[in-house]
Amino acid sequence: MASFHKYKKKGSNNDFWEYRIVYRDPITQKFKEKSKKGFTGKSEAKLAAEEAERLIREGYEQTDEPLKFYLNTWLEDYKKGSLAKNTLELHEQNIKKSFLFFKTYL
């Protein structure tokens, strides 16, 4: 369930709203918190919070974790032990090469 807070930005007389959601991660069973600021009204914040809660319930949690770290974690936690050594090394090389490629063009 979301909580809502009204605040003022520094140097502004306008009120803004923020939502905060506390939930339990289904995989790690640890509590996590998601929040977002900058809404002009409480109703706008409520709609955004409902959408965020729906995505969390459906398993579409968004994190700030970079894709490279996610893919390496995925390889380590879910694929290591179920793939041949050469296949695992190939996946690791593909991740490294992909991010080196994108780094040069960003």
Contacts in CASP RR format, 6 or more apart in sequence:
PFRMAT RR
TARGET T0000
AUTHOR 0000-0000-0000
METHOD contacts of the structure
MODEL  1
MASFHKYKKKGSNNDFWEYRIVYRDPITQKFKEKSKKGFTGKSEAKLAAE
EAERLIREGYEQTDEPLKFYLNTWLEDYKKGSLAKNTLELHEQNIKKSFL
FFKTYL
1 21 0 8 1.000
1 53 0 8 1.000
2 19 0 8 1.000
2 20 0 8 1.000
2 21 0 8 1.000
2 46 0 8 1.000
2 49 0 8 1.000
2 50 0 8 1.000
2 52 0 8 1.000
2 53 0 8 1.000
3 19 0 8 1.000
3 20 0 8 1.000
3 21 0 8 1.000
4 17 0 8 1.000
4 18 0 8 1.000
4 19 0 8 1.000
4 20 0 8 1.000
4 42 0 8 1.000
4 45 0 8 1.000
4 46 0 8 1.000
4 49 0 8 1.000
5 17 0 8 1.000
5 18 0 8 1.000
5 20 0 8 1.000
6 15 0 8 1.000
6 16 0 8 1.000
6 17 0 8 1.000
6 42 0 8 1.000
7 15 0 8 1.000
7 16 0 8 1.000
7 17 0 8 1.000
7 18 0 8 1.000
7 37 0 8 1.000
8 14 0 8 1.000
8 15 0 8 1.000
8 16 0 8 1.000
9 16 0 8 1.000
14 40 0 8 1.000
15 41 0 8 1.000
16 37 0 8 1.000
16 38 0 8 1.000
16 39 0 8 1.000
16 40 0 8 1.000
16 41 0 8 1.000
17 37 0 8 1.000
17 38 0 8 1.000
17 39 0 8 1.000
17 40 0 8 1.000
17 41 0 8 1.000
17 42 0 8 1.000
17 44 0 8 1.000
17 45 0 8 1.000
18 35 0 8 1.000
18 36 0 8 1.000
18 37 0 8 1.000
18 38 0 8 1.000
18 39 0 8 1.000
18 45 0 8 1.000
19 35 0 8 1.000
19 36 0 8 1.000
19 39 0 8 1.000
19 45 0 8 1.000
19 46 0 8 1.000
19 48 0 8 1.000
19 49 0 8 1.000
19 52 0 8 1.000
20 33 0 8 1.000
20 34 0 8 1.000
20 35 0 8 1.000
21 33 0 8 1.000
21 34 0 8 1.000
21 35 0 8 1.000
21 49 0 8 1.000
21 52 0 8 1.000
21 53 0 8 1.000
21 56 0 8 1.000
22 31 0 8 1.000
22 32 0 8 1.000
22 33 0 8 1.000
23 31 0 8 1.000
23 32 0 8 1.000
23 33 0 8 1.000
23 34 0 8 1.000
23 53 0 8 1.000
23 56 0 8 1.000
24 30 0 8 1.000
24 31 0 8 1.000
24 32 0 8 1.000
25 31 0 8 1.000
25 32 0 8 1.000
25 61 0 8 1.000
26 59 0 8 1.000
34 52 0 8 1.000
34 56 0 8 1.000
36 45 0 8 1.000
36 48 0 8 1.000
36 52 0 8 1.000
39 45 0 8 1.000
39 48 0 8 1.000
55 61 0 8 1.000
55 62 0 8 1.000
63 70 0 8 1.000
68 95 0 8 1.000
68 99 0 8 1.000
71 95 0 8 1.000
72 92 0 8 1.000
72 95 0 8 1.000
75 88 0 8 1.000
75 91 0 8 1.000
75 92 0 8 1.000
75 95 0 8 1.000
79 88 0 8 1.000
79 91 0 8 1.000
80 88 0 8 1.000
81 88 0 8 1.000
83 91 0 8 1.000
END
